[in-house]
Amino acid sequence: MSGKRPSEPGPSRMGKRGKKEVVAEFSDAVTEKTLKKQVAAAWSHRTPFIHEAIVVDMDPFLHCVIPNFIQSQDFLEGLHKELLSLDFHEKYNDLYKFQQSDDLKKRREPHISALRKLLFEDFRSWLSDISNIDLESTIDMSCAKYEFTDALLCHDDELEGRRVAFILYLVPSWDRSFGGTLDLFSTDEHLQPKHIAKSLTPSWNKLVFFEVSPVSFHQVSEVLSEEKSRLSISGWFHGPSVIKPPTYLEPLIPRNPHIPQDHEILYEWINPTYLDMEYQAQIQEEFEERSEILLKEFLKPEKFEKVCEALEKEVEWSICGPPNKRFYERAEESQLPDILKGCMTLFRSEALFLLLSNFTGLKLHFLAPCEEEIKDKTETACAAGSTEEGTSHNPLESTQLAISSNSQHSSEQGDAAPGKETTRKESSVPTCQGELRRWKTGHYTLIHDNSQTEFALDLVLYCGCEGWEPEYGGFTSYIAKGEDEELLVVNPENNSLALVYRDRETLKFVKHINHRSLEQKKSFPDRTGFWDFSFIYYE
C-alpha cells in the first residue's frame, strides 16, 4: 500500500475520570490462529511464507513484513500528528545523518502511549510465540525523520540483548525513486556484507521486523526527495543473548619501506617552493604546532594536468568493501598508465620519505635531521650564501647527501653479520602503504570495531575537486575514539597535499558523498566526483 487509506473509527475505552483512553490494535488477520501457526512454522524452519496479511522471507536473512499493521486509520493520523510535534535532534556521525526524537519510553501523548503498550505487550507476546524467543518487556523505541540527503549506512544492529528489530513507517505516498529504502545485504563466507540483495520501499502503516544476527546487515538508502519526509518509529525487542561467531579480522594491508629513488624525482614532480629548506623549516614549525597542514599547488602544474588527464581516461577501477567498513573505488595499480605509476612511485620514494621528515619533524628516514640539526644547517647555508661570492645554495643538497649516504649504508648493512643492532634498526624501518582512490556519489568509509589506532602520518593528494563543496560530503573527518565531535575536517582541494599526524586515540572516516554532489556536473559535465592518492606513513 503506497498511500493513506480513508479514515475510519478507531477503538477507545473510558479511562479514569470518564476520559476516553486511546487504544491501538494490530491486524486481526495476523493474530488468527491458523495463520499464526503458519508464520511460526516458517520462522522455525527458516522457510519463506507469503500471505496478504504478512510475508516471511529468508532472503538475504529472516525478515517479515506486515503491510497494514494498525487497524485504525484515525489512530494512525493521531499518532502521526503527535510524532511531528516532538522535538527532533540531528544525529550525525560517520554512519548516519538524520533527525531523531527523544526516547519514546516515557512520552505521555495518548497515541504514542497506546502504540508503546501495543508493541511491548500484545505484539511482543505474539512475536515471542512465533519466534520462540523469550522477549523481555524492555522498551526501546524512538521516532526518526529522514529528509533530503539523510541516510543510515550499512550495519548489523548487533548490541547485547537485541533480538528483533522493528520499523513502523508513517510516510506519505512513497516511490522507490524517492530513496529511503530499507536495503538488506547478502553476506560472504566470512559473514561480511557483500551487496544489496533486497530493497523494501516504505509505505504508510507498513511494519517490518527482522531477527538481529551477525548477518542482519542493512541500511537506509539516501533520501532523494526534496519535498517528502520519511517518518518512522523503530526500536528493538530484547531477549536472552545468543552466542556470536568469532569476529572476522581482515588481512592486514602490507606496509613497505621506501623505494630507492634519489632527489631528482622531487625536482621532476614537486613545486620548487616546497623544496626550499627554509620554507620546509617554516612548514615544520606550523605542522609541529597543529599536527596538520595543507600544502597547496603541491605538484608542478604540468605534471598535475597530465595526472588529471590520465585519471579521466585510462584507469581500471574496482569496488573496495565490505560496505560495513568502506565503499569506494580503488585503482588496479598494475594496470595504471605510466604517469600515474610515476606519481605512486613519488609517494613511495626514499626522497619523499626524507622530504616528509623535513615537513613534519617525524623520523621517516634514518638520516632525517632532528630539529637542532635543521636549524644549524639552515643558519650555515644562509651564512655561506651571504659571504661566498658566486656561490648559490642548493635547497636539496642535504637531501641529496642523505640519500647517497643511505645507499652506502644499505650496502654496508647487507655485508654485515646479523646482530642485535641490525635487528633493532630493521624493526624500526619507516614504512608506508598507499592507494589511488575514486570517490563518487554514495561512497564513504566508516569507523568500525577493528579500526586500527596507532601513530601514523596520513597523506592525501586531491585531484579533480573543482567545484566541490563541503555539503557534498567526501571530506575526511578526524575524531577522538569514543566521541562524535570532530577534531579536524580536511576538505578536498585540487592539487593540495593534506598531511595529518594522528595518535592512538584518533580515528578517521570519509563522510558519505550525497546526491548534492551531482551539482558538480553543472560546471563540469564529464566529472562524477574526484580522486585522491592516499598514503599512510609509519615511523
Summary of the structure (lengths in Angstrom):
residues: 539
radius of gyration: 29.6
end to end distance: 59.4
largest distance: 105.2
contacts: 1666
relative contact order: 0.10
helix: 33%
strand: 27%
